[in-house]
Amino acid sequence: MAREKYQIIHLAFTTSWRFAMDTTGMVPDPQRSPIDPTLFADLPALPGIYRFFGEQDELLYVGKSINLRQRVKSHFSARHRDKKEGRLCYLTRRIEHQVTAGELGALLLENREIKQRQPIFNRRQRRYRQLHTWRLETDARGFLVPELYRPLANNDGWHQDSYGLFRSPRQAKAMLDSKVRDAGLCPRICGLEGSGKGACFAHQLGRCRGACCGKETVESHDQRLRATLEDQHIQAWPYTGVLVIREENGQQTDYHLIDQWCHLTTVQREPETAAVMPDTDASFDLDSYRMLIRFLDQGIEHFVLAPDN
């Protein structure tokens, strides 16, 4: 992959500060900003990400925008200044920016950098390696039954529809239990109650419609189970190779390589083979998955590289 080029803007700081008191506390006076406003002219009006660094070159903040110049300037605008943003501006000593070819590239890059580098002023996010998800299997009676699965541990990708991503089995079961109770599904069929004959305990309490004792059909219970889990739905990977999404801004073209909903890497030359070297931290990420689904639904340009033989 072509080495990414960074452009660095060094901020000019005055030797003294004046502060304005407001109801939120000490905030740098926006009328006496230490930043040379002419430096913003070097920022392009293009998509990309930007990074704010502090006194010891610590990473304070990573942001993204479809217009870098406008977004970075807005941080230092009195109109948008609050206590947190005022402190961020006060601590910032230099800014880096990195242009991307489009909005999706900026979103993917920002998401990855925040989770990898954990900037001080960004909301804390993590990548979890031991994720659990629900998949629907058919039992001996023909009912769809949620089975807890660890797709990353089994390394078989996303070849089957799944529901939700959870850090632990306890979290996964809490979600399923809530969904089952709210929908009046059978907890015994869904694996939340021990096996037995006749009506389940929830049915005796009026909380189950009776699939366990023949009062609800298999088809009806299956349909309602799918419907109640729909907001947790993760689509099965529908492609037969590596998905390539193309973005262009008139000055730069990016190709985002995706496999099993994992963002493998981004390159600036059109790939000719599916045998790509993924970035070191390429793995499934729920936020990236949602971004990809949204842009694909909007019809973003893409094609598929067939697997190499």
SESEGU-919262 format. One record per residue (C-alpha): x, y, z; residue in three letters; chain. Coordinates in steps of 0.001 Angstrom, whole numbers, padded with zeros to 6 digits, always signed. Layout:
SESEGU-919262
<px: X&py: Y&pz: Z&type: ALA&mol: A>
...
This chain:
SESEGU-919262
<px: +000000&py: +000000&pz: +000000&type: MET&mol: A>
<px: +001259&py: +003407&pz: -000853&type: ALA&mol: A>
<px: +002608&py: +005194&pz: +002175&type: ARG&mol: A>
<px: +000158&py: +007757&pz: +003430&type: GLU&mol: A>
<px: +001410&py: +011285&pz: +003400&type: LYS&mol: A>
<px: +000648&py: +013580&pz: +006239&type: TYR&mol: A>
<px: +000650&py: +017321&pz: +006123&type: GLN&mol: A>
<px: +001463&py: +019080&pz: +009359&type: ILE&mol: A>
<px: +000309&py: +022475&pz: +010369&type: ILE&mol: A>
<px: +002319&py: +024071&pz: +013138&type: HIS&mol: A>
<px: +000324&py: +026458&pz: +015211&type: LEU&mol: A>
<px: +001715&py: +029810&pz: +016221&type: ALA&mol: A>
<px: +001099&py: +030516&pz: +019892&type: PHE&mol: A>
<px: +001316&py: +033803&pz: +021731&type: THR&mol: A>
<px: +003433&py: +034032&pz: +024854&type: THR&mol: A>
<px: +000552&py: +034957&pz: +027108&type: SER&mol: A>
<px: -003073&py: +034055&pz: +027559&type: TRP&mol: A>
<px: -006116&py: +035994&pz: +028627&type: ARG&mol: A>
<px: -009113&py: +034114&pz: +029848&type: PHE&mol: A>
<px: -012793&py: +034916&pz: +029897&type: ALA&mol: A>
<px: -014896&py: +033646&pz: +032758&type: MET&mol: A>
<px: -018313&py: +032218&pz: +032004&type: ASP&mol: A>
<px: -020723&py: +029926&pz: +033799&type: THR&mol: A>
<px: -018854&py: +026822&pz: +032629&type: THR&mol: A>
<px: -015490&py: +027867&pz: +034091&type: GLY&mol: A>
<px: -012192&py: +029044&pz: +032636&type: MET&mol: A>
<px: -012333&py: +029160&pz: +028834&type: VAL&mol: A>
<px: -009731&py: +030728&pz: +026507&type: PRO&mol: A>
<px: -010960&py: +034063&pz: +025209&type: ASP&mol: A>
<px: -011977&py: +033394&pz: +021567&type: PRO&mol: A>
<px: -011116&py: +036992&pz: +020706&type: GLN&mol: A>
<px: -007521&py: +036316&pz: +021750&type: ARG&mol: A>
<px: -006969&py: +032912&pz: +020202&type: SER&mol: A>
<px: -003281&py: +031878&pz: +020136&type: PRO&mol: A>
<px: -003694&py: +030426&pz: +016645&type: ILE&mol: A>
<px: -002521&py: +032251&pz: +013573&type: ASP&mol: A>
<px: -005710&py: +032319&pz: +011429&type: PRO&mol: A>
<px: -003709&py: +032365&pz: +008194&type: THR&mol: A>
<px: -002621&py: +028801&pz: +008891&type: LEU&mol: A>
<px: -006159&py: +027567&pz: +008243&type: PHE&mol: A>
<px: -005762&py: +028578&pz: +004611&type: ALA&mol: A>
<px: -003429&py: +025597&pz: +004141&type: ASP&mol: A>
<px: -006196&py: +023174&pz: +005049&type: LEU&mol: A>
<px: -007951&py: +021774&pz: +001959&type: PRO&mol: A>
<px: -011705&py: +021928&pz: +001521&type: ALA&mol: A>
<px: -011693&py: +018151&pz: +000976&type: LEU&mol: A>
<px: -012763&py: +015043&pz: +002908&type: PRO&mol: A>
<px: -010378&py: +013529&pz: +005408&type: GLY&mol: A>
<px: -009385&py: +013282&pz: +009047&type: ILE&mol: A>
<px: -007485&py: +015638&pz: +011327&type: TYR&mol: A>
<px: -005502&py: +015120&pz: +014524&type: ARG&mol: A>
<px: -004856&py: +017568&pz: +017364&type: PHE&mol: A>
<px: -001636&py: +017094&pz: +019354&type: PHE&mol: A>
<px: -000625&py: +018510&pz: +022744&type: GLY&mol: A>
<px: +002501&py: +019924&pz: +024391&type: GLU&mol: A>
<px: +004250&py: +016524&pz: +024645&type: GLN&mol: A>
<px: +003003&py: +015512&pz: +021203&type: ASP&mol: A>
<px: +000282&py: +013397&pz: +022789&type: GLU&mol: A>
<px: -002724&py: +012739&pz: +020584&type: LEU&mol: A>
<px: -005628&py: +014781&pz: +021929&type: LEU&mol: A>
<px: -008334&py: +014321&pz: +019339&type: TYR&mol: A>
<px: -009138&py: +012691&pz: +015981&type: VAL&mol: A>
<px: -011981&py: +014031&pz: +013872&type: GLY&mol: A>
<px: -013312&py: +013704&pz: +010337&type: LYS&mol: A>
<px: -015117&py: +015907&pz: +007866&type: SER&mol: A>
<px: -016081&py: +016210&pz: +004230&type: ILE&mol: A>
<px: -014523&py: +019703&pz: +004406&type: ASN&mol: A>
<px: -011375&py: +019729&pz: +006532&type: LEU&mol: A>
<px: -010795&py: +023483&pz: +006405&type: ARG&mol: A>
<px: -014296&py: +024349&pz: +007514&type: GLN&mol: A>
<px: -014449&py: +021726&pz: +010264&type: ARG&mol: A>
<px: -011081&py: +022508&pz: +011862&type: VAL&mol: A>
<px: -011807&py: +026239&pz: +011844&type: LYS&mol: A>
<px: -015123&py: +025587&pz: +013561&type: SER&mol: A>
<px: -013302&py: +024144&pz: +016598&type: HIS&mol: A>
<px: -011738&py: +027563&pz: +017191&type: PHE&mol: A>
<px: -014891&py: +029552&pz: +016583&type: SER&mol: A>
<px: -016410&py: +031375&pz: +019552&type: ALA&mol: A>
<px: -019850&py: +030358&pz: +018300&type: ARG&mol: A>
<px: -019087&py: +026661&pz: +018790&type: HIS&mol: A>
<px: -016846&py: +026898&pz: +021854&type: ARG&mol: A>
<px: -017909&py: +025102&pz: +025040&type: ASP&mol: A>
<px: -015855&py: +024148&pz: +028065&type: LYS&mol: A>
<px: -014538&py: +020880&pz: +026619&type: LYS&mol: A>
<px: -013812&py: +022328&pz: +023178&type: GLU&mol: A>
<px: -012235&py: +025396&pz: +024726&type: GLY&mol: A>
<px: -009857&py: +023192&pz: +026700&type: ARG&mol: A>
<px: -009065&py: +021127&pz: +023598&type: LEU&mol: A>
<px: -008148&py: +024282&pz: +021678&type: CYS&mol: A>
<px: -006107&py: +025596&pz: +024608&type: TYR&mol: A>
<px: -004048&py: +022384&pz: +024806&type: LEU&mol: A>
<px: -003549&py: +021913&pz: +021055&type: THR&mol: A>
<px: -000028&py: +022631&pz: +019807&type: ARG&mol: A>
<px: -000114&py: +021231&pz: +016285&type: ARG&mol: A>
<px: -002561&py: +019750&pz: +013815&type: ILE&mol: A>
<px: -002133&py: +017013&pz: +011234&type: GLU&mol: A>
<px: -004559&py: +016300&pz: +008463&type: HIS&mol: A>
<px: -004930&py: +013430&pz: +006039&type: GLN&mol: A>
<px: -007022&py: +013749&pz: +002896&type: VAL&mol: A>
<px: -009283&py: +010907&pz: +001777&type: THR&mol: A>
<px: -011094&py: +010545&pz: -001526&type: ALA&mol: A>
<px: -014529&py: +010584&pz: +000065&type: GLY&mol: A>
<px: -016695&py: +010507&pz: +003153&type: GLU&mol: A>
<px: -016593&py: +006728&pz: +003636&type: LEU&mol: A>
<px: -012800&py: +006721&pz: +003670&type: GLY&mol: A>
<px: -012794&py: +009459&pz: +006307&type: ALA&mol: A>
<px: -015304&py: +007553&pz: +008447&type: LEU&mol: A>
<px: -013380&py: +004268&pz: +008240&type: LEU&mol: A>
<px: -010049&py: +005916&pz: +008996&type: LEU&mol: A>
<px: -011387&py: +007972&pz: +011911&type: GLU&mol: A>
<px: -013092&py: +004913&pz: +013406&type: ASN&mol: A>
<px: -009922&py: +002842&pz: +013187&type: ARG&mol: A>
<px: -007651&py: +005543&pz: +014616&type: GLU&mol: A>
<px: -009907&py: +006280&pz: +017586&type: ILE&mol: A>
<px: -010052&py: +002604&pz: +018523&type: LYS&mol: A>
<px: -006354&py: +001993&pz: +017950&type: GLN&mol: A>
<px: -004924&py: +005159&pz: +019474&type: ARG&mol: A>
<px: -007542&py: +006173&pz: +022077&type: GLN&mol: A>
<px: -007162&py: +009996&pz: +021828&type: PRO&mol: A>
<px: -007731&py: +011828&pz: +025106&type: ILE&mol: A>
<px: -010721&py: +013926&pz: +023999&type: PHE&mol: A>
<px: -012531&py: +011305&pz: +021932&type: ASN&mol: A>
<px: -015232&py: +009155&pz: +023458&type: ARG&mol: A>
<px: -013630&py: +005898&pz: +024510&type: ARG&mol: A>
<px: -014156&py: +003038&pz: +022056&type: GLN&mol: A>
<px: -012730&py: -000443&pz: +021989&type: ARG&mol: A>
<px: -012315&py: -003299&pz: +019620&type: ARG&mol: A>
<px: -013322&py: -006541&pz: +021247&type: TYR&mol: A>
<px: -011604&py: -009711&pz: +020121&type: ARG&mol: A>
<px: -013867&py: -012150&pz: +021977&type: GLN&mol: A>
<px: -017226&py: -011167&pz: +020544&type: LEU&mol: A>
<px: -020356&py: -013292&pz: +020743&type: HIS&mol: A>
<px: -023363&py: -013292&pz: +018440&type: THR&mol: A>
<px: -026642&py: -015158&pz: +018069&type: TRP&mol: A>
<px: -027353&py: -017363&pz: +015075&type: ARG&mol: A>
<px: -030620&py: -019130&pz: +014378&type: LEU&mol: A>
<px: -030455&py: -022909&pz: +014015&type: GLU&mol: A>
<px: -033309&py: -025359&pz: +013457&type: THR&mol: A>
<px: -034012&py: -027855&pz: +016231&type: ASP&mol: A>
<px: -035502&py: -031350&pz: +015925&type: ALA&mol: A>
<px: -039057&py: -029986&pz: +016088&type: ARG&mol: A>
<px: -038420&py: -027478&pz: +013312&type: GLY&mol: A>
<px: -038259&py: -024376&pz: +015512&type: PHE&mol: A>
<px: -035614&py: -021737&pz: +014965&type: LEU&mol: A>
<px: -033462&py: -021662&pz: +018089&type: VAL&mol: A>
<px: -030894&py: -018967&pz: +018976&type: PRO&mol: A>
<px: -027415&py: -020420&pz: +019400&type: GLU&mol: A>
<px: -024577&py: -018375&pz: +020866&type: LEU&mol: A>
<px: -021535&py: -018258&pz: +018619&type: TYR&mol: A>
<px: -018068&py: -016691&pz: +018542&type: ARG&mol: A>
<px: -017416&py: -015880&pz: +014857&type: PRO&mol: A>
<px: -013954&py: -014408&pz: +015360&type: LEU&mol: A>
<px: -012740&py: -017341&pz: +017448&type: ALA&mol: A>
<px: -014057&py: -019855&pz: +014901&type: ASN&mol: A>
<px: -012575&py: -017797&pz: +012048&type: ASN&mol: A>
<px: -015316&py: -018679&pz: +009583&type: ASP&mol: A>
<px: -016384&py: -015126&pz: +008820&type: GLY&mol: A>
<px: -019965&py: -014027&pz: +008330&type: TRP&mol: A>
<px: -021413&py: -016675&pz: +006020&type: HIS&mol: A>
<px: -024633&py: -016833&pz: +008022&type: GLN&mol: A>
<px: -027021&py: -014156&pz: +009250&type: ASP&mol: A>
<px: -026262&py: -013185&pz: +012846&type: SER&mol: A>
<px: -027895&py: -011065&pz: +015502&type: TYR&mol: A>
<px: -026045&py: -008651&pz: +017750&type: GLY&mol: A>
<px: -022460&py: -008426&pz: +018934&type: LEU&mol: A>
<px: -021731&py: -008873&pz: +022627&type: PHE&mol: A>
<px: -018670&py: -008760&pz: +024851&type: ARG&mol: A>
<px: -019804&py: -011717&pz: +026958&type: SER&mol: A>
<px: -022381&py: -014536&pz: +027024&type: PRO&mol: A>
<px: -024058&py: -012781&pz: +029948&type: ARG&mol: A>
<px: -024622&py: -009625&pz: +027902&type: GLN&mol: A>
<px: -025897&py: -011681&pz: +024955&type: ALA&mol: A>
<px: -028363&py: -013625&pz: +027112&type: LYS&mol: A>
<px: -029619&py: -010444&pz: +028770&type: ALA&mol: A>
<px: -030504&py: -008997&pz: +025367&type: MET&mol: A>
<px: -032223&py: -012203&pz: +024226&type: LEU&mol: A>
<px: -034153&py: -012546&pz: +027486&type: ASP&mol: A>
<px: -035467&py: -008988&pz: +027148&type: SER&mol: A>
<px: -036498&py: -009549&pz: +023523&type: LYS&mol: A>
<px: -038220&py: -012854&pz: +024295&type: VAL&mol: A>
<px: -040203&py: -011408&pz: +027214&type: ARG&mol: A>
<px: -041272&py: -008286&pz: +025300&type: ASP&mol: A>
<px: -042465&py: -010323&pz: +022291&type: ALA&mol: A>
<px: -044175&py: -013091&pz: +024262&type: GLY&mol: A>
<px: -041906&py: -015724&pz: +022717&type: LEU&mol: A>
<px: -041295&py: -019073&pz: +024381&type: CYS&mol: A>
<px: -038190&py: -018935&pz: +026621&type: PRO&mol: A>
<px: -037934&py: -022728&pz: +026612&type: ARG&mol: A>
<px: -037735&py: -022910&pz: +022813&type: ILE&mol: A>
<px: -035281&py: -019992&pz: +022811&type: CYS&mol: A>
<px: -032996&py: -021823&pz: +025249&type: GLY&mol: A>
<px: -033626&py: -019554&pz: +028225&type: LEU&mol: A>
<px: -035559&py: -022124&pz: +030266&type: GLU&mol: A>
<px: -034738&py: -025734&pz: +031007&type: GLY&mol: A>
<px: -036199&py: -028516&pz: +028899&type: SER&mol: A>
<px: -039507&py: -030086&pz: +029843&type: GLY&mol: A>
<px: -042868&py: -031263&pz: +028622&type: LYS&mol: A>
<px: -046069&py: -029312&pz: +028317&type: GLY&mol: A>
<px: -046449&py: -025598&pz: +028829&type: ALA&mol: A>
<px: -043424&py: -023622&pz: +029947&type: CYS&mol: A>
<px: -043498&py: -021579&pz: +033146&type: PHE&mol: A>
<px: -043782&py: -018323&pz: +031170&type: ALA&mol: A>
<px: -046942&py: -019621&pz: +029457&type: HIS&mol: A>
<px: -048486&py: -020386&pz: +032842&type: GLN&mol: A>
<px: -047845&py: -016747&pz: +033758&type: LEU&mol: A>
<px: -049363&py: -015521&pz: +030498&type: GLY&mol: A>
<px: -046018&py: -014405&pz: +029042&type: ARG&mol: A>
<px: -045722&py: -017008&pz: +026266&type: CYS&mol: A>
<px: -048241&py: -017604&pz: +023483&type: ARG&mol: A>
<px: -047886&py: -021360&pz: +023766&type: GLY&mol: A>
<px: -045509&py: -022554&pz: +021057&type: ALA&mol: A>
<px: -044195&py: -024969&pz: +023679&type: CYS&mol: A>
<px: -047595&py: -026669&pz: +024051&type: CYS&mol: A>
<px: -048996&py: -026520&pz: +020525&type: GLY&mol: A>
<px: -050986&py: -023289&pz: +020849&type: LYS&mol: A>
<px: -048731&py: -021419&pz: +018396&type: GLU&mol: A>
<px: -047392&py: -022826&pz: +015141&type: THR&mol: A>
<px: -043721&py: -023242&pz: +014314&type: VAL&mol: A>
<px: -044065&py: -020799&pz: +011431&type: GLU&mol: A>
<px: -045644&py: -018111&pz: +013610&type: SER&mol: A>
<px: -043051&py: -018418&pz: +016383&type: HIS&mol: A>
<px: -040175&py: -018405&pz: +013862&type: ASP&mol: A>
<px: -041555&py: -015317&pz: +012138&type: GLN&mol: A>
<px: -041966&py: -013423&pz: +015395&type: ARG&mol: A>
<px: -038477&py: -014433&pz: +016577&type: LEU&mol: A>
<px: -036898&py: -013076&pz: +013396&type: ARG&mol: A>
<px: -038954&py: -009896&pz: +013637&type: ALA&mol: A>
<px: -038010&py: -009168&pz: +017235&type: THR&mol: A>
<px: -034296&py: -009689&pz: +016489&type: LEU&mol: A>
<px: -034330&py: -007642&pz: +013279&type: GLU&mol: A>
<px: -032845&py: -004521&pz: +014875&type: ASP&mol: A>
<px: -029809&py: -006633&pz: +015834&type: GLN&mol: A>
<px: -029438&py: -008171&pz: +012368&type: HIS&mol: A>
<px: -025957&py: -008552&pz: +010851&type: ILE&mol: A>
<px: -026186&py: -009610&pz: +007224&type: GLN&mol: A>
<px: -024322&py: -012630&pz: +005967&type: ALA&mol: A>
<px: -021425&py: -011733&pz: +003653&type: TRP&mol: A>
<px: -023083&py: -011761&pz: +000198&type: PRO&mol: A>
<px: -019997&py: -011599&pz: -002035&type: TYR&mol: A>
<px: -017834&py: -014358&pz: -003524&type: THR&mol: A>
<px: -014568&py: -012480&pz: -003145&type: GLY&mol: A>
<px: -013047&py: -009249&pz: -001882&type: VAL&mol: A>
<px: -015321&py: -006223&pz: -002224&type: LEU&mol: A>
<px: -013655&py: -003089&pz: -003590&type: VAL&mol: A>
<px: -015357&py: +000271&pz: -002978&type: ILE&mol: A>
<px: -014141&py: +003171&pz: -005093&type: ARG&mol: A>
<px: -014183&py: +006832&pz: -004023&type: GLU&mol: A>
<px: -012878&py: +009847&pz: -005936&type: GLU&mol: A>
<px: -012747&py: +013569&pz: -005175&type: ASN&mol: A>
<px: -011166&py: +014890&pz: -008388&type: GLY&mol: A>
<px: -007674&py: +014903&pz: -006903&type: GLN&mol: A>
<px: -007442&py: +011477&pz: -005315&type: GLN&mol: A>
<px: -008944&py: +008030&pz: -005816&type: THR&mol: A>
<px: -009193&py: +005506&pz: -002983&type: ASP&mol: A>
<px: -010047&py: +001825&pz: -003168&type: TYR&mol: A>
<px: -011348&py: +000319&pz: +000082&type: HIS&mol: A>
<px: -010877&py: -003446&pz: +000229&type: LEU&mol: A>
<px: -013476&py: -005286&pz: +002295&type: ILE&mol: A>
<px: -013819&py: -008982&pz: +003106&type: ASP&mol: A>
<px: -016337&py: -010597&pz: +005479&type: GLN&mol: A>
<px: -017326&py: -007036&pz: +006475&type: TRP&mol: A>
<px: -013745&py: -006360&pz: +007604&type: CYS&mol: A>
<px: -012011&py: -003275&pz: +006218&type: HIS&mol: A>
<px: -008741&py: -004844&pz: +005097&type: LEU&mol: A>
<px: -006950&py: -001774&pz: +003782&type: THR&mol: A>
<px: -007251&py: +001263&pz: +001509&type: THR&mol: A>
<px: -005014&py: +001766&pz: -001526&type: VAL&mol: A>
<px: -004685&py: +004468&pz: -004168&type: GLN&mol: A>
<px: -004223&py: +002173&pz: -007181&type: ARG&mol: A>
<px: -006934&py: -000109&pz: -008502&type: GLU&mol: A>
<px: -006199&py: -003622&pz: -007217&type: PRO&mol: A>
<px: -005989&py: -006414&pz: -009748&type: GLU&mol: A>
<px: -005890&py: -009351&pz: -007363&type: THR&mol: A>
<px: -007718&py: -010413&pz: -004225&type: ALA&mol: A>
<px: -004399&py: -011387&pz: -002622&type: ALA&mol: A>
<px: -003934&py: -008210&pz: -000578&type: VAL&mol: A>
<px: -001902&py: -007570&pz: +002548&type: MET&mol: A>
<px: -004399&py: -006356&pz: +005169&type: PRO&mol: A>
<px: -003548&py: -003668&pz: +007683&type: ASP&mol: A>
<px: -002238&py: -005044&pz: +010965&type: THR&mol: A>
<px: -005450&py: -004341&pz: +012884&type: ASP&mol: A>
<px: -007944&py: -005409&pz: +010220&type: ALA&mol: A>
<px: -010825&py: -007192&pz: +011944&type: SER&mol: A>
<px: -014602&py: -007136&pz: +012085&type: PHE&mol: A>
<px: -015940&py: -003949&pz: +013647&type: ASP&mol: A>
<px: -019629&py: -003227&pz: +014193&type: LEU&mol: A>
<px: -019307&py: +000508&pz: +013529&type: ASP&mol: A>
<px: -017487&py: -000117&pz: +010242&type: SER&mol: A>
<px: -020107&py: -002711&pz: +009281&type: TYR&mol: A>
<px: -022886&py: -000162&pz: +009749&type: ARG&mol: A>
<px: -020990&py: +002423&pz: +007686&type: MET&mol: A>
<px: -020479&py: -000066&pz: +004851&type: LEU&mol: A>
<px: -024133&py: -001139&pz: +004819&type: ILE&mol: A>
<px: -025281&py: +002483&pz: +004663&type: ARG&mol: A>
<px: -023005&py: +003440&pz: +001771&type: PHE&mol: A>
<px: -023725&py: +000247&pz: -000182&type: LEU&mol: A>
<px: -027467&py: +000845&pz: +000244&type: ASP&mol: A>
<px: -026896&py: +004335&pz: -001168&type: GLN&mol: A>
<px: -025332&py: +002820&pz: -004291&type: GLY&mol: A>
<px: -021659&py: +003705&pz: -003828&type: ILE&mol: A>
<px: -019472&py: +002456&pz: -006699&type: GLU&mol: A>
<px: -018022&py: -000998&pz: -006047&type: HIS&mol: A>
<px: -016919&py: -004251&pz: -007669&type: PHE&mol: A>
<px: -015792&py: -007696&pz: -006518&type: VAL&mol: A>
<px: -012392&py: -009313&pz: -006984&type: LEU&mol: A>
<px: -012770&py: -013067&pz: -007481&type: ALA&mol: A>
<px: -010653&py: -015252&pz: -005163&type: PRO&mol: A>
<px: -007244&py: -016162&pz: -006542&type: ASP&mol: A>
<px: -006887&py: -019796&pz: -007505&type: ASN&mol: A>
